[in-house]
Amino acid sequence: EDLRVDGRGCEDYRCAEVETDVVSNTSGSARVKLGHTDILVGVKAEMGTPKLEKPDEGYLEFFVDCSANATPEFEGRGGEELGTEIATTLYRVFSSESSVDLKSLCINPREHCWVLYVDVLLLECGGNLLDAISIAVKAALFNTRIPKVRVLEDEEGSKEIELSDDPYDCIRLNVDEVPCIVTLSKIGYRHVVDATLQEEACSLASLLISVTSKGALTSMKKVGKGSLDPESIFEMMETGKRVGKSLHIALQKILDEEESLGTSRQKVGFLG
């Protein structure tokens, strides 16, 4: 009947809170609360050497840390497996060349490039982790500022790198093509987005799809022990594209609004 326990329809997300620039010692950061799911993402830009197979590009590295406070399952080494699984999914989502312009991160082909270390910290798990993480990663990349660099060459041909001191003289990443993940959980004959923990417990199979702001699918993965018939997969893909596009529009609007406030905006941080 398109009605869930908490009153939402099948294609409705819970209210999400997004705040950027919450960690001072990072190049960019964001915190996202989606229902009871709480995610913190920090991006650090460090200089590195380009990979051999892509000498004129920078690259992203993902690390996922599951706080033991998030859920009792993460005590000891319980969260490591999940952390690795999430990092692998993020690598897959960002493996499409159009998602981030990696060429803009190159300083000197074959010698120097920017490496973006994306650290994801799960503070609380209340269902639908991957969607919340992907929103937080996109918001943190939008907030990332990379210092401008000049390469100076002396008479002997040795190169020296000079970083700009001006905090406003920086490169911004274009996040228009960065995808968001939409998880569709199959419950009975219907599928729902943004499942709570209880709904996840009722679902035997889910489909993770990453969608760009234009509604293009970049990757897809089935999760869970249950099976999905082809017809419902196509239906879920169409729902995912539709929901994904509206998710991008809402997120971009909030990010632009927050940025337009400039230095005058009040930061909530962890006290909100």
Secondary structure, 3 states (H helix, E strand, C coil): CCCCCCCCCCCCCCCEEEEECCCCCCCEEEEEEECCEEEEEEEEEEEECCCCCCCCCCEEEEEEEECCCCCHHHCCCHHHHHHHHHHHHHHHHCCCCCCCCHHHHEEECCCEEEEEEEEEEEEECCCCHHHHHHHHHHHHHHHCEEECEEEEECCCCCEEEEECCCCCCEEECCCCCCCEEEEEEEECCEEEECCCHHHHHHCCEEEEEEECCCCCEEEEEEECCCCCCHHHHHHHHHHHHHHHHHHHHHHHHHHHHHHHCHHHCCCCHHHC
